Amino acid sequence: MKLFTAQQIYAADKFTINKQEITSDSLMERAAIQIFNWMHLRMQGAPVKIHLFCGIGNNGGDGIALARHLQEHGYNIAVHVVNYSEKRSKDFLINLDRLKDRKIWPNFMDSDCEFPEIGKDDIIVDAIFGIGLNRAPDDWVVNLMEHLHKSEAFVLSVDIPSGLYTDKVPANEKAVVKANYVLSFQAPKLVFFLPDTGVYIGQWEILDIGLDPEYLISTEVDYEIIGKNEVLPLYVPREKFSHKGTYGHSLIIGGSYGKIGASILATNAALKIGSGLATAYIPKCGYIPMQTALPEAMVLTNSEENITDIDFKIEPDAIGVGVGLGTEIETVNAFSKFLDKNKLPLVVDADGLNILSENKELLKKLPENSILTPHPKELERLIGKWKGDFDKLKKAKAFSKKYACVLVIKGANTVILFNGKGYVNTTGNPGMATAGTGDVLTGVITGLLAQGYDSLGAAIFGVYLHGRAGDMVVEQVGYQSLMASDIIEALGDAYIDLFKAPEQPKEKEEQQ
């Protein structure tokens, strides 16, 4: 699913109006009807007070048009126009006249007015600012936003929470409406998925307002969302007459005294994701733990407590390096020499990343299309500090291009960057913020590479399956009790889930 910029959405509106030969007001009416249908399906005429806070642009026009439909169906509404400017959009004025024709008189608010009383059991519809916001709200509007938040009422935002920009992080966290739910037109926005901006959104849902599919399909975007529909085409089924050699040999290089568990998790994950063979290259202190914990794996050992040389006679199809590796000087030297002779794309994580960040000259030795999987602090060591999420993405994209690598930025919504484009994963949950889950991801991606997936496909598919497995486990054990090994055990279920039909929403079942 594509993530469009504000400019692209405006262009889609214009394209739709011209191609379908409709007015902009008709498109606004579509949006209002879709919001009303969503609310009416869930409220069924409930006697709840609905406060609609509408700006004086097109987002406000959506709210004004929605108010008309709510009133016509008997809902108890109060319409508040947030009069933050002398300018009015044409379609806002059209819908304002329609509202007045029905004897609905809005409460016009300005910097001198008292804010309306809102009960905690009321509902707030936020339609103050839309995606076109380009400056910070006035102080009195910020105070209004705080008033809405303090009411503890349920907040439903139209398209985007008011005060949230589509291309930068707000300077003042109080100047953004905190929405319990957002109804986003046609597609979600990138800001829904970034740490600095996603905090203003509880949940979101897409409303199809009929923007012309020709524009949506043909327009190139910088970011896409990754869900089941996007990864299904990546899946490569197994053939009847295949054998273990068909599905590749994964090599996991890592481990040090006290951190052999990381190598066990990664090697196990490589096998569980489908690698035909897996070998762990570890220090001797990990030999017995690895053979005991994972009899399916082969083991090669180096010196006693940490790796001082990386030399092997096997011919792996994919290599994951760094989990539990340590950063001893002998290990750094071994890693550097290994990079000199290795030609396979690598999956680099944990101490492998730390070594690269402390020895930046080694980055030039990375084979093309290697996959780096940093968490936020590891990313900062690689690309430097950033000012907000958009600056982070800009720097990360530049890094990915410079070193011709796939960059997997781990987080609540993991972002995968390659060749100037980003892919935002939608699976995963807070329970996965626990020791070892990154090691598992390294093994998953390595195992997919071994099976013949290209670097970008392995990263996208691996991140999705890793997160989906975590989502399936958390339903059984809860956030606090989820462990990295649980995710490995659920990888098979995540594969099976790819081919399950989605469950129908309960309200639709009841209607049938």
C-alpha positions as CSV (number, residue, x, y, z in Angstrom):
1,M,0.0,0.0,0.0
2,K,1.4,3.4,-1.0
3,L,2.0,6.3,1.4
4,F,1.3,9.5,-0.5
5,T,2.6,12.9,0.3
6,A,0.2,15.8,0.9
7,Q,1.0,17.2,-2.5
8,Q,0.2,13.9,-4.1
9,I,-3.1,13.7,-2.4
10,Y,-4.0,17.2,-3.6
11,A,-3.0,16.1,-7.1
12,A,-5.2,13.0,-6.7
13,D,-8.1,15.2,-5.8
14,K,-7.6,17.3,-8.8
15,F,-7.1,14.3,-11.1
16,T,-10.3,12.7,-9.8
17,I,-12.4,15.9,-10.2
18,N,-11.3,16.3,-13.8
19,K,-11.5,12.7,-14.9
20,Q,-14.8,11.9,-13.2
21,E,-16.2,15.3,-14.1
22,I,-17.4,16.1,-10.5
23,T,-17.0,19.2,-8.4
24,S,-14.7,19.5,-5.4
25,D,-17.8,19.9,-3.3
26,S,-19.0,16.5,-4.5
27,L,-15.7,14.9,-3.4
28,M,-16.0,16.5,0.0
29,E,-19.6,15.1,0.2
30,R,-18.2,11.6,-0.5
31,A,-15.7,12.0,2.4
32,A,-18.4,13.3,4.8
33,I,-20.8,10.4,3.9
34,Q,-18.0,7.9,4.5
35,I,-17.3,9.3,7.9
36,F,-20.9,9.4,8.8
37,N,-21.4,5.7,7.7
38,W,-18.5,4.7,9.8
39,M,-19.9,6.5,12.9
40,H,-23.5,5.5,12.3
41,L,-22.6,1.8,11.9
42,R,-21.0,1.9,15.4
43,M,-23.3,4.3,17.2
44,Q,-26.7,3.3,15.8
45,G,-28.3,6.5,17.0
46,A,-26.9,6.4,20.5
47,P,-27.9,9.5,22.6
48,V,-24.4,10.7,23.0
49,K,-23.4,14.4,22.6
50,I,-21.1,14.9,19.6
51,H,-19.0,18.0,19.5
52,L,-17.7,18.8,16.0
53,F,-14.7,21.2,16.0
54,C,-14.3,22.4,12.5
55,G,-11.6,24.7,10.9
56,I,-12.3,27.0,8.1
57,G,-10.5,25.1,5.4
58,N,-11.4,21.9,3.5
59,N,-10.9,19.7,6.6
60,G,-13.4,21.9,8.4
61,G,-15.7,21.6,5.4
62,D,-15.6,17.8,5.8
63,G,-16.7,18.3,9.5
64,I,-19.4,20.8,8.6
65,A,-20.8,18.4,6.0
66,L,-20.6,15.5,8.5
67,A,-22.6,17.6,11.0
68,R,-25.5,17.9,8.5
69,H,-25.7,14.1,8.0
70,L,-25.5,13.5,11.8
71,Q,-28.3,16.0,12.4
72,E,-30.5,14.5,9.7
73,H,-30.3,11.1,11.5
74,G,-31.2,12.5,14.9
75,Y,-27.8,12.7,16.6
76,N,-27.3,15.3,19.3
77,I,-24.6,17.6,17.9
78,A,-22.9,20.8,18.7
79,V,-20.9,22.5,15.9
80,H,-17.9,24.7,16.8
81,V,-16.1,26.6,14.1
82,V,-12.5,27.3,15.0
83,N,-12.1,30.8,13.5
84,Y,-8.3,30.9,13.3
85,S,-8.1,32.9,10.0
86,E,-10.1,35.4,7.9
87,K,-9.6,33.1,4.9
88,R,-12.3,30.5,4.1
89,S,-12.2,27.7,1.5
90,K,-14.9,27.7,-1.1
91,D,-16.3,24.2,-0.2
92,F,-16.3,25.1,3.5
93,L,-18.6,28.1,2.8
94,I,-20.8,25.9,0.6
95,N,-21.3,23.4,3.4
96,L,-21.7,26.1,6.0
97,D,-24.6,27.6,4.0
98,R,-26.2,24.1,3.8
99,L,-25.9,23.8,7.5
100,K,-27.6,27.1,8.1
101,D,-30.4,26.2,5.7
102,R,-31.2,23.4,8.1
103,K,-31.3,25.8,11.0
104,I,-28.1,24.5,12.5
105,W,-26.2,27.4,13.9
106,P,-22.5,26.8,14.6
107,N,-20.7,28.3,17.6
108,F,-18.0,30.5,16.1
109,M,-14.9,30.5,18.3
110,D,-12.0,33.0,18.4
111,S,-9.2,34.0,20.7
112,D,-11.6,35.8,23.1
113,C,-14.3,33.1,23.5
114,E,-14.8,30.6,26.3
115,F,-14.4,27.0,25.4
116,P,-17.5,24.7,25.4
117,E,-18.0,22.3,28.3
118,I,-17.3,18.7,27.2
119,G,-18.2,15.7,29.2
120,K,-15.9,12.7,29.3
121,D,-18.7,10.5,27.9
122,D,-19.1,12.9,24.9
123,I,-17.5,12.4,21.5
124,I,-15.2,14.9,19.8
125,V,-14.9,15.1,16.1
126,D,-11.6,16.9,15.3
127,A,-11.8,18.6,11.9
128,I,-9.8,21.7,12.6
129,F,-6.7,21.3,10.4
130,G,-6.0,18.9,7.6
131,I,-2.9,17.7,5.7
132,G,-2.3,21.3,4.4
133,L,-1.1,22.7,7.7
134,N,2.1,24.6,7.2
135,R,2.5,26.7,10.3
136,A,2.2,26.3,14.1
137,P,-1.4,26.9,15.4
138,D,-2.1,30.1,17.3
139,D,-1.7,30.0,21.1
140,W,-5.5,30.1,21.7
141,V,-6.0,27.1,19.3
142,V,-3.3,25.2,21.3
143,N,-5.2,26.0,24.5
144,L,-8.3,24.7,22.8
145,M,-6.5,21.4,22.0
146,E,-5.4,21.1,25.6
147,H,-9.0,21.7,26.6
148,L,-10.1,18.8,24.4
149,H,-7.5,16.5,25.8
150,K,-8.4,17.4,29.4
151,S,-12.1,16.5,28.8
152,E,-11.1,12.8,28.5
153,A,-13.8,12.5,25.7
154,F,-13.2,10.1,22.8
155,V,-11.5,12.0,20.0
156,L,-12.1,11.0,16.3
157,S,-9.9,12.9,13.9
158,V,-10.8,13.5,10.3
159,D,-8.0,12.4,8.0
160,I,-5.2,13.4,10.4
161,P,-5.0,14.7,14.0
162,S,-5.1,18.5,13.8
163,G,-1.7,20.2,14.3
164,L,0.2,17.2,12.9
165,Y,2.2,18.0,9.8
166,T,2.8,15.4,7.1
167,D,6.4,16.2,6.5
168,K,8.0,17.3,9.8
169,V,7.8,16.8,13.6
170,P,5.7,19.4,15.6
171,A,7.9,21.7,17.7
172,N,5.3,21.8,20.4
173,E,3.7,18.6,21.5
174,K,0.8,20.4,23.0
175,A,-0.1,21.9,19.6
176,V,-1.4,18.5,18.3
177,V,-4.7,16.9,19.0
178,K,-4.3,13.5,20.6
179,A,-6.7,11.3,18.6
180,N,-8.1,8.0,19.9
181,Y,-9.0,7.2,16.3
182,V,-8.2,8.6,12.9
183,L,-10.2,8.1,9.7
184,S,-7.7,8.6,7.0
185,F,-8.9,9.3,3.5
186,Q,-7.8,6.7,0.9
187,A,-4.4,5.9,2.5
188,P,-2.6,6.4,5.8
189,K,0.1,9.0,6.2
190,L,3.8,8.3,6.9
191,V,3.6,10.2,10.2
192,F,1.2,7.5,11.6
193,F,4.2,5.1,11.8
194,L,7.1,7.3,13.1
195,P,8.0,7.4,16.8
196,D,7.9,11.2,17.1
197,T,4.5,11.5,15.4
198,G,2.7,8.2,15.8
199,V,2.3,8.9,19.5
200,Y,-0.6,11.3,18.7
201,I,-2.7,8.4,17.2
202,G,-4.3,5.6,19.0
203,Q,-5.7,3.7,16.0
204,W,-6.4,4.5,12.4
205,E,-8.5,3.2,9.6
206,I,-8.7,4.0,5.9
207,L,-11.9,5.4,4.3
208,D,-12.1,5.0,0.5
209,I,-13.5,8.3,-0.8
210,G,-13.2,7.3,-4.5
211,L,-10.0,8.9,-5.6
212,D,-9.4,7.8,-9.1
213,P,-7.5,4.5,-9.2
214,E,-5.5,5.5,-12.3
215,Y,-3.7,8.2,-10.4
216,L,-3.2,6.0,-7.3
217,I,-1.8,3.1,-9.3
218,S,0.5,5.0,-11.6
219,T,2.0,7.5,-9.1
220,E,5.4,6.6,-7.7
221,V,5.9,7.1,-3.9
222,D,8.8,7.3,-1.6
223,Y,7.3,4.9,1.0
224,E,5.0,1.9,1.0
225,I,3.3,0.0,3.8
226,I,4.1,-3.7,4.1
227,G,1.3,-6.0,5.1
228,K,0.1,-9.5,4.1
229,N,-1.0,-8.4,0.6
230,E,2.5,-7.0,-0.1
231,V,4.5,-10.0,1.1
232,L,2.4,-12.8,-0.4
233,P,3.9,-12.3,-3.9
234,L,7.3,-12.7,-2.4
235,Y,6.7,-16.2,-1.0
236,V,8.4,-19.0,-2.9
237,P,6.7,-22.4,-2.4
238,R,8.6,-25.6,-2.0
239,E,8.7,-28.1,-4.8
240,K,8.0,-31.8,-4.4
241,F,11.4,-33.1,-5.6
242,S,13.6,-30.7,-3.6
243,H,16.1,-31.6,-0.9
244,K,17.9,-29.8,1.9
245,G,20.5,-28.5,-0.5
246,T,17.8,-26.8,-2.5
247,Y,17.1,-24.3,0.3
248,G,20.6,-23.1,1.0
249,H,23.2,-23.1,3.7
250,S,23.1,-20.4,6.4
251,L,26.2,-19.5,8.3
252,I,25.8,-17.5,11.6
253,I,29.1,-15.9,12.8
254,G,28.9,-14.6,16.4
255,G,29.0,-15.4,20.0
256,S,31.4,-14.8,22.8
257,Y,31.8,-15.9,26.4
258,G,28.4,-15.2,28.1
259,K,26.7,-14.4,24.8
260,I,26.4,-17.7,23.1
261,G,22.6,-17.6,23.4
262,A,22.5,-14.9,20.7
263,S,24.1,-17.3,18.2
264,I,21.8,-20.1,19.3
265,L,18.7,-17.9,18.7
266,A,19.9,-16.7,15.3
267,T,20.9,-20.2,14.1
268,N,17.6,-21.7,15.3
269,A,15.7,-18.9,13.5
270,A,17.6,-19.5,10.2
271,L,16.5,-23.2,10.3
272,K,13.0,-22.4,11.4
273,I,12.4,-19.9,8.6
274,G,13.4,-22.7,6.1
275,S,17.1,-22.7,5.5
276,G,18.1,-26.2,4.4
277,L,21.3,-26.2,6.4
278,A,22.7,-24.0,9.1
279,T,26.2,-23.7,10.6
280,A,27.1,-21.7,13.7
281,Y,30.7,-20.3,13.7
282,I,31.4,-19.6,17.4
283,P,34.1,-19.6,20.0
284,K,34.9,-23.0,21.7
285,C,33.1,-22.1,24.9
286,G,29.8,-22.3,23.0
287,Y,30.3,-25.7,21.4
288,I,28.5,-27.8,24.0
289,P,25.6,-25.3,24.5
290,M,25.0,-25.0,20.8
291,Q,25.1,-28.7,20.1
292,T,22.9,-29.3,23.1
293,A,20.3,-26.6,22.4
294,L,20.2,-27.1,18.6
295,P,21.1,-30.6,17.4
296,E,19.9,-29.7,13.9
297,A,22.8,-27.2,13.4
298,M,26.4,-27.8,12.5
299,V,29.1,-26.1,14.5
300,L,32.5,-24.6,13.7
301,T,34.6,-23.2,16.5
302,N,37.4,-20.7,16.8
303,S,39.4,-19.7,19.9
304,E,38.2,-20.3,23.5
305,E,36.2,-17.2,24.5
306,N,35.8,-14.9,21.5
307,I,36.4,-15.1,17.8
308,T,39.9,-14.2,16.7
309,D,39.8,-15.5,13.2
310,I,37.0,-16.1,10.7
311,D,38.1,-19.0,8.4
312,F,36.0,-21.8,7.2
313,K,36.0,-24.4,4.4
314,I,32.2,-24.6,3.9
315,E,30.4,-22.7,1.1
316,P,27.4,-21.0,2.7
317,D,24.7,-19.3,0.6
318,A,24.1,-16.6,3.2
319,I,26.0,-15.2,6.2
320,G,24.7,-13.4,9.3
321,V,27.4,-11.9,11.4
322,G,27.5,-9.9,14.7
323,V,25.1,-11.4,17.2
324,G,26.9,-11.7,20.5
325,L,30.2,-11.2,18.7
326,G,31.9,-8.8,21.1
327,T,34.2,-6.0,20.1
328,E,37.6,-7.2,21.3
329,I,40.5,-6.0,19.2
330,E,41.2,-9.5,17.9
331,T,37.6,-9.9,16.9
332,V,37.6,-6.5,15.1
333,N,40.8,-7.6,13.1
334,A,39.2,-10.9,12.3
335,F,36.0,-9.2,11.0
336,S,38.1,-6.8,8.9
337,K,40.0,-9.7,7.3
338,F,36.8,-11.6,6.7
339,L,35.3,-8.6,4.8
340,D,38.4,-8.5,2.6
341,K,37.7,-12.0,1.2
342,N,33.9,-12.4,1.5
343,K,31.9,-11.7,-1.6
344,L,28.4,-12.8,-0.3
345,P,25.9,-10.1,0.8
346,L,25.9,-10.1,4.6
347,V,23.3,-9.6,7.3
348,V,25.1,-7.5,9.9
349,D,23.6,-6.9,13.4
350,A,24.6,-6.1,17.0
351,D,28.3,-6.1,17.6
352,G,28.9,-6.3,13.8
353,L,27.3,-2.9,13.6
354,N,29.2,-1.6,16.6
355,I,32.5,-2.6,14.9
356,L,31.4,-0.9,11.7
357,S,30.4,2.3,13.6
358,E,33.8,2.4,15.4
359,N,35.8,1.6,12.3
360,K,33.9,3.5,9.5
361,E,36.5,2.5,6.9
362,L,35.1,-1.1,7.1
363,L,31.8,0.1,5.7
364,K,33.5,0.4,2.3
365,K,34.3,-3.3,2.4
366,L,30.7,-4.4,2.7
367,P,29.5,-6.4,-0.2
368,E,26.9,-4.7,-2.3
369,N,23.3,-5.4,-1.1
370,S,24.4,-6.3,2.4
371,I,21.6,-5.9,5.0
372,L,22.2,-3.9,8.2
373,T,19.7,-4.2,11.0
374,P,20.3,-1.5,13.6
375,H,18.1,-0.5,16.5
376,P,17.9,3.3,17.2
377,K,21.2,3.6,19.2
378,E,23.1,1.5,16.7
379,L,21.7,3.6,13.8
380,E,22.8,6.8,15.6
381,R,26.3,5.4,15.8
382,L,26.3,4.7,12.1
383,I,24.7,7.9,10.7
384,G,25.1,10.4,13.5
385,K,22.5,12.3,15.5
386,W,19.3,13.5,13.9
387,K,16.7,16.2,14.5
388,G,13.4,14.4,14.4
389,D,12.3,11.4,12.5
390,F,12.3,13.0,9.0
391,D,15.9,14.0,9.4
392,K,16.7,10.5,10.6
393,L,15.1,9.0,7.5
394,K,16.9,11.5,5.2
395,K,20.3,10.6,6.7
396,A,19.5,6.9,6.7
397,K,18.5,7.0,3.0
398,A,21.8,8.8,2.2
399,F,23.7,6.1,4.1
400,S,21.9,3.3,2.4
401,K,22.7,4.8,-1.0
402,K,26.3,5.6,-0.2
403,Y,27.1,2.0,0.9
404,A,24.6,0.2,-1.5
405,C,23.0,-1.6,1.4
406,V,19.6,-2.5,2.7
407,L,19.0,-0.7,6.0
408,V,16.5,-2.2,8.4
409,I,15.7,0.4,11.1
410,K,14.2,-1.6,13.9
411,G,11.3,-0.2,15.9
412,A,7.6,-0.3,16.6
413,N,7.1,0.1,12.8
414,T,10.4,-1.2,11.3
415,V,11.4,0.8,8.2
416,I,13.4,-0.8,5.5
417,L,15.4,1.5,3.2
418,F,17.0,0.6,-0.1
419,N,17.9,2.6,-3.2
420,G,16.1,5.7,-2.1
421,K,12.8,4.0,-1.2
422,G,11.3,3.1,2.2
423,Y,9.0,0.2,3.2
424,V,7.1,0.5,6.5
425,N,6.3,-2.8,8.3
426,T,2.9,-3.2,10.0
427,T,3.5,-6.3,12.1
428,G,5.0,-6.5,15.6
429,N,4.1,-5.3,19.1
430,P,5.6,-3.9,22.3
431,G,6.1,-7.4,23.7
432,M,8.9,-7.8,21.2
433,A,11.0,-5.1,23.0
434,T,12.9,-7.8,24.8
435,A,16.4,-9.5,24.7
436,G,17.1,-11.7,21.7
437,T,14.4,-10.6,19.3
438,G,17.0,-8.8,17.1
439,D,19.1,-12.0,17.0
440,V,16.1,-13.9,15.8
441,L,15.5,-11.4,13.1
442,T,19.1,-11.8,11.9
443,G,18.6,-15.5,11.6
444,V,15.3,-15.1,9.8
445,I,16.7,-12.8,7.2
446,T,19.8,-14.9,6.8
447,G,17.7,-18.0,6.3
448,L,15.6,-16.3,3.6
449,L,18.8,-15.1,1.8
450,A,20.0,-18.7,1.9
451,Q,16.8,-19.9,0.2
452,G,17.4,-17.5,-2.7
453,Y,15.4,-14.4,-1.8
454,D,17.2,-11.2,-2.9
455,S,18.4,-8.8,-0.2
456,L,15.4,-6.5,-0.3
457,G,12.9,-9.3,-0.5
458,A,14.5,-11.2,2.4
459,A,14.5,-8.0,4.5
460,I,10.9,-7.1,3.8
461,F,9.6,-10.7,4.1
462,G,11.7,-11.5,7.1
463,V,10.7,-8.4,9.0
464,Y,7.0,-9.1,8.3
465,L,7.2,-12.8,9.3
466,H,9.2,-11.9,12.4
467,G,6.6,-9.4,13.5
468,R,3.6,-11.5,12.6
469,A,5.0,-14.4,14.7
470,G,5.4,-12.0,17.6
471,D,1.8,-10.9,17.1
472,M,0.5,-14.4,17.2
473,V,2.5,-15.3,20.3
474,V,1.5,-12.2,22.2
475,E,-2.2,-13.3,22.0
476,Q,-1.2,-16.3,24.1
477,V,1.3,-15.0,26.5
478,G,0.8,-11.2,26.8
479,Y,3.3,-8.4,26.2
480,Q,5.3,-8.9,29.4
481,S,5.9,-12.7,29.0
482,L,6.9,-12.8,25.3
483,M,10.4,-14.2,24.8
484,A,12.6,-14.3,21.7
485,S,12.4,-18.1,21.6
486,D,8.6,-17.9,21.5
487,I,8.9,-15.9,18.2
488,I,11.0,-18.7,16.7
489,E,8.4,-21.3,17.6
490,A,5.7,-19.2,16.0
491,L,7.4,-18.7,12.6
492,G,5.6,-21.7,11.2
493,D,2.3,-20.3,12.3
494,A,3.2,-17.0,10.6
495,Y,3.9,-18.8,7.3
496,I,0.5,-20.6,7.6
497,D,-1.2,-17.3,8.4
498,L,-0.2,-15.9,5.0
499,F,-2.8,-18.1,3.3
500,K,-5.7,-17.7,5.8
501,A,-8.6,-15.6,4.6
502,P,-9.2,-12.5,6.7
503,E,-11.9,-12.7,9.3
504,Q,-15.0,-10.7,8.6
505,P,-15.8,-7.9,11.1
506,K,-18.4,-8.8,13.6
507,E,-20.8,-6.1,12.5
508,K,-20.8,-7.4,9.0
509,E,-21.5,-10.9,10.2
510,E,-24.4,-9.7,12.2
511,Q,-25.9,-7.9,9.2
512,Q,-25.7,-11.1,7.2
